[in-house]
Amino acid sequence: MGTVYLGYASPSGVWSRRLFVSGDRLQVKVRAVNTALDWMRRNLNKYCVEDLIQGA
């Protein structure tokens, strides 16, 4: 069992999430990474590609 904190910052704000993940160390790490990538994907889908490129 592990507690993982994720953070996300974008031009519109900053957010954090706390996850409680069961399993061994590797399972906790894999689930944390997958959750973080999914969260990032969902948030990036709110923007147009052109907006992301111009902000770089």
Order of alpha helices (4+ residues) and beta strands (2+ residues): beta-beta-alpha-alpha
